[in-house]
């Protein structure tokens, strides 16, 4: 007779890697709410409320704004397969692992892909992008706002205008930025954006919030060919999330509950206050990491507050330290990807986990593992004391 597994009871972890982050207790409580049907009038009202709050967090008035029923990578794919037809030119500005993934997805959508690259950890100068757009004449430009693999923070304020001057649509990846730093879709003239639920919004993984501008919707409705993916075809999905509320698929009810509560938390705190909280805790963590001899990959002025990517010191083994953090302290941090595999640590302070207790816990644990007691915590405490 097969023995059943025991009741689910994993060892508690503090998730300070590149995602997922810990869900807020109020989000977990919301997920215990009994299910409704996906076309129940009460649930349809919750969908409307979720969309309204998501527009506020994205700082947009775009009607086509909703969470795709899948994780963040489905958001990337949704944007590309809906806005790209076979043979159209797409320019991807790649500065790390997830820019590379956008190249792959665009190619699978049938695009003629042009690539603009800078070394991993760097950011683009907008003049570089403008020159490449003029030369390549793409229909779509894609770029990552917060590159999770390197901790690099890409300025975007003028890029939408540049794209539109050359008749190109702009797609941006805000998977690691939404809910942590400013994302201003309308002001930046962004045409399509995607994110995820498990980082700055303090929810479990499972949803990918997207938003399409009227310009992007016009491109969608004027397509000459069917969207490559049935499930992600917005010409159909928008009928479920639009005024018709026509059946398309069974929505992940509990995840919508979670996202609704996560968005409520963001707006209760206030966008500016939330961005400042992330920056404040980043400064304290940075002081502690610097005191421990850990140097950031991204250049000064372009370091993400919510994703701190630092080089591993010579003579220190990546896996040994991360294993000790997990087994001895219950803390998860991320290792490097791609070019930085085995050479970097990625420490996330996203959403609910951007708080002093998380900063001090991870610094104290790193001090122990690196045999530098008191160094990092003292530096972080000095930052907090100055702000008190």
Backbone torsions as a table, in degrees:
resi	resn	phi	psi	omega
1	UNK	NA	133.2	-179.6
2	UNK	-70.5	133.4	177.1
3	UNK	-84.4	129.6	179.5
4	UNK	-72.0	144.6	172.6
5	UNK	-60.7	155.3	178.9
6	UNK	-71.1	169.6	177.0
7	UNK	-59.7	141.7	-176.8
8	UNK	-61.5	121.9	-178.4
9	UNK	-157.7	64.9	-178.2
10	UNK	-68.3	153.6	175.7
11	UNK	-63.6	132.0	-179.7
12	UNK	-60.6	142.2	177.2
13	UNK	-129.0	151.3	167.5
14	UNK	-101.5	112.4	-171.5
15	UNK	-90.1	93.8	-179.7
16	UNK	-114.5	34.2	174.5
17	UNK	-95.7	-159.6	-179.4
18	UNK	-80.9	6.7	178.5
19	UNK	124.6	144.2	4.7
20	UNK	-73.4	156.9	170.2
21	UNK	-96.5	168.5	176.7
22	UNK	-63.7	135.7	174.3
23	UNK	-74.1	145.7	178.2
24	UNK	-66.7	142.5	179.0
25	UNK	-53.7	-36.0	178.6
26	UNK	-67.3	-32.0	176.4
27	UNK	-67.1	-44.9	178.7
28	UNK	-62.5	-37.5	177.1
29	UNK	-64.5	-42.0	179.1
30	UNK	-61.7	-32.8	-178.1
31	UNK	-70.4	-15.1	176.8
32	UNK	-84.2	-1.3	178.2
33	UNK	-64.7	136.8	179.6
34	UNK	-57.5	149.7	-178.5
35	UNK	-68.4	149.6	167.0
36	UNK	-116.7	162.6	172.8
37	UNK	-70.4	153.0	-175.1
38	UNK	-74.1	-7.8	172.8
39	UNK	-119.2	11.5	175.9
40	UNK	-63.5	136.3	-179.8
41	UNK	-54.2	-35.5	178.5
42	UNK	-65.4	-41.0	179.8
43	UNK	-69.7	-37.1	177.6
44	UNK	-60.4	-36.1	176.3
45	UNK	-66.7	-39.4	177.2
46	UNK	-63.9	-36.5	175.7
47	UNK	-60.8	-45.3	179.9
48	UNK	-61.1	-44.9	179.8
49	UNK	-62.6	-40.6	179.6
50	UNK	-63.5	-44.0	178.2
51	UNK	-62.0	-43.9	-178.9
52	UNK	-60.5	-44.3	179.7
53	UNK	-69.7	-36.6	178.4
54	UNK	-63.1	-38.9	176.3
55	UNK	-60.5	-41.1	-180.0
56	UNK	-64.4	-40.8	-178.2
57	UNK	-70.7	-36.5	175.0
58	UNK	-77.9	-10.4	-176.2
59	UNK	55.6	58.9	-179.4
60	UNK	-144.3	159.5	171.5
61	UNK	-109.7	10.0	-177.0
62	UNK	-56.4	122.3	175.8
63	UNK	-60.0	-41.0	-178.2
64	UNK	-83.1	80.0	-179.2
65	UNK	-137.6	119.9	-178.2
66	UNK	-168.4	167.1	176.3
67	UNK	-90.5	122.8	173.1
68	UNK	-67.0	139.7	-176.7
69	UNK	-80.5	65.9	178.5
70	UNK	-175.5	172.9	-176.1
71	UNK	-76.3	178.0	-169.3
72	UNK	-54.6	-36.2	-180.0
73	UNK	-64.2	-27.9	175.3
74	UNK	-66.5	-28.2	175.8
75	UNK	-66.4	-43.8	175.9
76	UNK	-58.6	-47.1	-177.7
77	UNK	-66.3	-38.7	178.1
78	UNK	-58.1	-47.7	-178.9
79	UNK	-61.7	-45.0	-174.8
80	UNK	-74.6	-44.0	-176.3
81	UNK	-71.0	-24.2	179.3
82	UNK	-84.1	-29.0	-174.8
83	UNK	-103.7	-3.4	-178.0
84	UNK	-121.2	129.2	172.1
85	UNK	-107.1	154.2	-177.9
86	UNK	-52.4	132.0	178.1
87	UNK	92.4	-13.8	178.9
88	UNK	-75.0	150.7	-177.9
89	UNK	-86.6	133.1	175.9
90	UNK	-126.4	128.0	174.8
91	UNK	-101.5	121.4	176.7
92	UNK	-109.1	126.2	177.4
93	UNK	-95.4	105.4	-170.4
94	UNK	-109.9	125.3	178.2
95	UNK	-132.7	20.4	-179.2
96	UNK	174.7	-168.1	-172.9
97	UNK	-59.4	-43.5	-173.0
98	UNK	-82.0	-20.9	166.9
99	UNK	-65.7	-38.8	176.1
100	UNK	-62.8	-37.1	178.1
101	UNK	-67.4	-35.6	177.4
102	UNK	-63.9	-36.6	175.8
103	UNK	-59.6	-45.0	-179.0
104	UNK	-62.8	-47.8	-177.4
105	UNK	-65.1	-40.5	178.7
106	UNK	-62.6	-40.7	177.9
107	UNK	-63.4	-40.1	178.2
108	UNK	-66.2	-24.5	177.2
109	UNK	-80.8	-0.2	176.7
110	UNK	92.8	9.8	-177.3
111	UNK	-74.8	155.1	163.2
112	UNK	-87.7	106.4	-169.2
113	UNK	-95.3	125.5	169.5
114	UNK	-103.1	145.7	-175.3
115	UNK	-124.6	131.6	171.2
116	UNK	-117.3	124.7	-174.4
117	UNK	-126.3	149.2	164.7
118	UNK	-127.6	161.7	179.5
119	UNK	-56.9	146.2	178.7
120	UNK	-54.9	132.1	179.9
121	UNK	100.4	-17.2	178.4
122	UNK	-91.4	173.8	174.4
123	UNK	-124.7	166.5	-178.7
124	UNK	-88.0	141.9	164.4
125	UNK	-82.6	135.9	-175.8
126	UNK	-62.7	-26.8	176.5
127	UNK	-64.9	-35.1	176.0
128	UNK	-59.4	-45.9	-176.8
129	UNK	-68.2	-41.9	179.8
130	UNK	-59.1	-45.4	-179.1
131	UNK	-62.9	-40.0	-179.4
132	UNK	-70.0	-36.5	176.9
133	UNK	-63.3	-44.1	179.6
134	UNK	-60.5	-38.0	-176.8
135	UNK	-78.8	-38.1	-171.8
136	UNK	-94.1	-27.0	-179.8
137	UNK	55.2	59.1	-179.5
138	UNK	-76.9	158.2	171.7
139	UNK	-85.2	-27.5	-178.3
140	UNK	-137.9	140.8	173.2
141	UNK	-118.6	131.9	178.1
142	UNK	-121.2	140.8	-179.0
143	UNK	-154.6	150.2	177.8
144	UNK	-94.7	126.4	178.9
145	UNK	-72.5	-50.2	-179.4
146	UNK	-120.9	101.7	-176.2
147	UNK	-78.2	108.1	-172.8
148	UNK	-65.1	-27.1	-177.0
149	UNK	-77.3	-20.6	-174.8
150	UNK	-127.6	-11.6	-176.7
151	UNK	74.3	19.9	-177.9
152	UNK	-90.3	135.7	-174.5
153	UNK	-109.1	108.3	-174.6
154	UNK	-87.4	121.8	173.0
155	UNK	-64.8	138.3	-176.1
156	UNK	-130.9	-1.3	-166.6
157	UNK	-55.9	-33.8	-176.2
158	UNK	-105.9	-3.7	-171.5
159	UNK	-68.4	-37.8	178.5
160	UNK	-59.0	-43.5	179.3
161	UNK	-62.3	-42.3	178.9
162	UNK	-61.6	-44.2	179.2
163	UNK	-61.1	-44.4	-176.0
164	UNK	-70.3	-29.0	174.8
165	UNK	-63.1	-21.7	-178.4
166	UNK	-116.5	22.9	173.6
167	UNK	59.1	39.6	177.2
168	UNK	-118.9	148.5	174.6
169	UNK	-91.4	147.4	-179.1
170	UNK	-111.1	123.9	173.6
171	UNK	-110.5	131.2	177.0
172	UNK	-125.4	146.0	177.2
173	UNK	-97.4	115.3	177.6
174	UNK	-117.8	30.6	-177.0
175	UNK	-55.8	-40.4	-177.0
176	UNK	-104.7	5.5	-179.0
177	UNK	-111.0	-33.0	-175.0
178	UNK	-61.8	128.4	-179.2
179	UNK	86.9	-2.2	-178.8
180	UNK	-120.0	-42.6	178.6
181	UNK	-134.1	171.4	-176.3
182	UNK	-61.8	132.5	170.3
183	UNK	-132.0	111.6	-172.4
184	UNK	-122.5	84.6	-170.4
185	UNK	-62.1	-48.3	-177.8
186	UNK	-70.5	-46.2	-178.7
187	UNK	-62.8	-33.1	-179.3
188	UNK	-88.4	-0.6	-179.7
189	UNK	56.7	45.6	178.3
190	UNK	-84.1	139.1	-178.2
191	UNK	-95.3	-32.5	177.5
192	UNK	-149.2	137.7	-177.4
193	UNK	-140.6	147.5	174.8
194	UNK	-139.3	155.5	178.5
195	UNK	-147.7	-157.9	179.0
196	UNK	-142.5	172.1	-177.6
197	UNK	-96.4	-18.1	-164.8
198	UNK	-97.4	9.6	-178.5
199	UNK	-117.3	-99.6	-176.1
200	UNK	-67.3	-16.8	-179.3
201	UNK	-92.9	-0.9	170.9
202	UNK	60.8	36.4	177.2
203	UNK	-119.0	167.5	171.8
204	UNK	-69.2	161.8	174.6
205	UNK	-66.8	149.2	177.5
206	UNK	151.7	-15.4	179.5
207	UNK	-131.4	152.1	176.9
208	UNK	-129.8	96.7	178.9
209	UNK	-64.8	132.6	177.6
210	UNK	-129.5	164.4	173.0
211	UNK	-151.8	134.3	178.8
212	UNK	-117.2	132.3	177.0
213	UNK	-73.0	163.0	173.8
214	UNK	-55.5	-34.9	177.9
215	UNK	-63.7	-40.8	178.4
216	UNK	-68.6	-39.2	177.9
217	UNK	-62.6	-38.6	177.0
218	UNK	-61.4	-41.7	177.3
219	UNK	-63.4	-40.5	-179.9
220	UNK	-62.5	-46.7	-174.9
221	UNK	-75.7	-14.7	179.9
222	UNK	-101.0	11.6	179.8
223	UNK	-57.5	146.8	176.4
224	UNK	-97.4	-13.3	180.0
225	UNK	-129.9	158.0	178.1
226	UNK	-66.5	149.4	174.3
227	UNK	-63.5	137.1	-175.1
228	UNK	-55.9	-38.9	-176.4
229	UNK	-102.8	126.6	175.5
230	UNK	-65.8	-47.6	-173.8
231	UNK	-63.9	-35.5	-175.5
232	UNK	-99.6	9.5	-178.3
233	UNK	-72.3	106.7	-175.7
234	UNK	-70.8	-16.9	175.8
235	UNK	-63.9	-22.2	176.3
236	UNK	-102.6	-45.9	-175.6
237	UNK	-60.9	-34.9	-177.5
238	UNK	-63.2	-20.7	177.6
239	UNK	-71.0	-28.9	177.0
240	UNK	-76.4	-41.1	-178.9
241	UNK	-90.1	-5.0	176.5
242	UNK	-92.4	-167.2	-174.4
243	UNK	-66.1	-23.7	-178.2
244	UNK	-71.2	-34.5	-175.2
245	UNK	53.1	42.0	-179.9
246	UNK	-79.9	138.2	-177.3
247	UNK	-57.2	131.9	171.5
248	UNK	-127.4	-49.8	176.4
249	UNK	-152.7	166.8	177.5
250	UNK	-79.7	111.2	-177.4
251	UNK	-65.3	149.9	175.1
252	UNK	-75.7	87.0	-169.8
253	UNK	-51.7	-51.6	-175.5
254	UNK	-63.5	-35.2	177.8
255	UNK	-69.0	-32.8	175.2
256	UNK	-66.6	-40.2	173.6
257	UNK	-54.7	-46.6	-177.2
258	UNK	-62.0	-48.9	-177.7
259	UNK	-64.0	-40.4	178.0
260	UNK	-56.6	-44.7	179.9
261	UNK	-70.2	-37.9	177.5
262	UNK	-61.8	-41.2	177.8
263	UNK	-67.9	-37.2	175.7
264	UNK	-59.2	-41.7	179.4
265	UNK	-63.0	-42.5	178.9
266	UNK	-60.3	-47.2	-174.7
267	UNK	-75.9	-29.7	173.0
268	UNK	-61.6	-44.2	-179.4
269	UNK	-69.5	-34.9	-175.4
270	UNK	95.8	135.8	-175.2
271	UNK	-60.3	-48.6	-177.4
272	UNK	-63.7	-42.3	179.2
273	UNK	-62.9	-37.4	-179.9
274	UNK	-67.2	-44.1	178.0
275	UNK	-62.0	-39.8	179.4
276	UNK	-66.4	-37.8	178.1
277	UNK	-61.3	-45.2	179.5
278	UNK	-63.0	-40.3	-180.0
279	UNK	-66.9	-40.3	-178.6
280	UNK	-63.1	-47.6	-178.6
281	UNK	-70.4	-31.8	173.9
282	UNK	-61.0	-43.8	-178.6
283	UNK	-61.9	-38.8	178.4
284	UNK	-68.1	-44.3	178.5
285	UNK	-63.4	-42.5	-179.2
286	UNK	-60.9	-41.5	178.1
287	UNK	-60.5	-42.4	179.9
288	UNK	-68.3	-43.4	-179.9
289	UNK	-65.4	-40.0	178.5
290	UNK	-63.1	-41.0	177.9
291	UNK	-63.3	-28.1	178.0
292	UNK	-84.8	2.1	177.8
293	UNK	84.6	21.0	179.7
294	UNK	-101.6	127.2	-174.3
295	UNK	-111.1	140.1	-176.4
296	UNK	-71.8	146.6	177.5
297	UNK	-75.6	-47.2	-178.2
298	UNK	-74.2	151.3	-179.2
299	UNK	-70.2	157.9	176.8
300	UNK	-55.7	136.4	-179.0
301	UNK	91.2	-11.9	179.2
302	UNK	-130.2	29.2	-179.8
303	UNK	-98.0	124.7	-178.7
304	UNK	-65.9	131.9	175.7
305	UNK	-66.0	-30.7	-172.2
306	UNK	-94.2	-11.4	-179.5
307	UNK	-138.4	101.7	-173.3
308	UNK	-98.1	102.2	-178.4
309	UNK	-100.5	118.4	-176.3
310	UNK	-127.9	151.9	179.4
311	UNK	-77.8	140.1	177.3
312	UNK	-77.2	130.7	-178.6
313	UNK	-61.7	151.5	175.8
314	UNK	-56.5	138.7	177.4
315	UNK	86.0	-3.2	179.7
316	UNK	-105.1	128.6	-179.1
317	UNK	-88.3	125.4	-176.8
318	UNK	-55.0	-59.5	-173.4
319	UNK	-64.9	-36.0	179.8
320	UNK	-60.0	-46.7	-177.8
321	UNK	-69.4	-44.2	-179.0
322	UNK	-65.3	-35.3	177.1
323	UNK	-66.3	-40.1	178.4
324	UNK	-66.2	-41.5	178.0
325	UNK	-58.7	-39.9	-177.4
326	UNK	-74.4	-47.7	-173.7
327	UNK	-79.7	-35.4	-176.9
328	UNK	-90.9	-30.0	-174.5
329	UNK	-121.4	-7.2	-179.9
330	UNK	68.0	27.2	-178.0
331	UNK	-113.1	128.4	175.1
332	UNK	-102.6	126.3	166.8
333	UNK	-122.5	165.4	-176.6
334	UNK	-97.1	149.5	171.4
335	UNK	-88.9	-178.1	-179.1
336	UNK	-80.9	157.1	175.4
337	UNK	-114.3	153.9	172.8
338	UNK	53.8	-122.9	-177.6
339	UNK	-60.0	-23.4	-176.2
340	UNK	-104.1	12.3	177.1
341	UNK	-59.6	124.3	-178.8
342	UNK	77.7	-1.2	-175.9
343	UNK	-117.9	-5.6	-174.8
344	UNK	-144.7	154.6	168.5
345	UNK	-116.0	144.3	178.2
346	UNK	-121.3	116.4	-175.3
347	UNK	-113.2	116.8	-177.1
348	UNK	-96.0	134.3	171.2
349	UNK	-124.7	75.3	-169.9
350	UNK	-114.6	134.7	175.2
351	UNK	58.3	-124.2	-178.3
352	UNK	-59.4	-26.4	-176.7
353	UNK	-87.0	1.3	173.8
354	UNK	-88.9	84.4	-179.4
355	UNK	-152.4	154.4	-175.4
356	UNK	-55.8	-36.8	-178.2
357	UNK	-61.1	-37.3	178.3
358	UNK	-68.7	-42.1	178.8
359	UNK	-58.6	-49.3	-175.5
360	UNK	-70.6	-34.9	178.1
361	UNK	-64.2	-47.1	-176.8
362	UNK	-70.3	-35.0	177.5
363	UNK	-67.3	-41.7	178.7
364	UNK	-62.9	-40.5	179.3
365	UNK	-67.1	-42.0	177.8
366	UNK	-64.7	-40.0	176.0
367	UNK	-54.2	-46.2	-179.0
368	UNK	-63.1	-46.6	-176.9
369	UNK	-68.8	-32.4	-179.3
370	UNK	-94.9	2.3	178.1
371	UNK	58.3	47.2	176.4
372	UNK	-132.2	65.8	-172.8
373	UNK	-61.1	134.1	173.3
374	UNK	83.5	-14.7	-171.4
375	UNK	-69.9	-55.4	-174.8
376	UNK	-70.9	-42.3	-179.1
377	UNK	-62.7	-41.2	-179.5
378	UNK	-61.9	-41.6	-180.0
379	UNK	-65.6	-40.6	178.2
380	UNK	-67.1	-42.4	-180.0
381	UNK	-62.4	-33.3	177.6
382	UNK	-63.9	-38.3	177.1
383	UNK	-65.2	-44.4	179.4
384	UNK	-65.5	-36.5	-179.3
385	UNK	-66.0	-37.3	179.8
386	UNK	-64.6	-31.9	-176.9
387	UNK	-87.6	-10.5	-176.0
388	UNK	-70.8	NA	NA
